[in-house]
Amino acid sequence: YSKKDIEKAIESNSDKIKSETASIDMIVDLLDDQKIVSVFSKGSESGRRALGNRSILADPRSHSMKDMINEKVKHRQWFRPFAPSILAEEACNWFKQDIESPYMTFVVDFKDEVKDKVPAVVHLNGTARLQTVTKNNNEAYYNLLKKWHKKSGVPILLNTSFNDREPICETPDHAIDCFLRTNIDYLYFADYDILVGKK
C-alpha cells in the first residue's frame, strides 16, 4: 500500500486519531514502556499467522501482558497463548532445540534457565510455538528485534496477528478500524515511519 493510501485512511479518521513521524527506536521505547503496538508493513501475510507485517507486538517479559492482550485486544479466553518472535541466531540460547521456524510451525521447549524471563510467551508446559526471524526473511522486523534485544537484553517479542476475531488486517482502513476497536496503544505504519495514536 502506498503512502497516499495510508494518509487517506488516517485523514478519514482524523477526528479519532493523530499521527506523527516515528522510528524503530521510538517503537522499542514504547514496547519497553509496556505499550501494545500493532505493525502494518509491506504486503499481506500469507496463511493464518502474522510474521511481522500485520502483527501486534508487546513485551514478553511482562507477567500481565498475555492476560491484557487476550482480554482487551483479542477478546478471547484467558488461557490462549502467544508466540515469541526471536532472532534466529539467538534461538540456541533460549530453546532446547535449535531449529529454524520462520512460519511458527514448531513447538519447542524453552530452556529451564531462561523461560522465567519471558512469561508472556511461555505455554503452561514450558513450550512455545516460536518464530525465528532472519534478516533475509524480514529485514525490517529483524532490525526491530535487534534494537529491542540491545535495549531489553531479550531477543524476543510477543507477536500475535493484527486482528480481533476477524481475518488478519489487510488494508490501512482495516488496520485503523481494528486499532480503534481495541485497546492497542499505537499503530505503526512501518514502511513510512508513521505512528498513529488515539486522540
Secondary structure, 3 states (H helix, E strand, C coil): CCHHHHHHHHHHCCCCEEEEECCHHHHHHHHHCCCCEEEECCCCCCCCCCCCCEEEEECCCCCCHHHHHHHHCCCCCCCCCCEEEEEHHHHHHHECCCCCCCCCCEEEEECCCCHHHCHHHCCCCCEEEEEEECCCCCHHHHHHHHHHHHHHCCCEEEEEECCCCCCCCCCHHHHHHHHHHCCCCEEEEHHHCEEEEEC
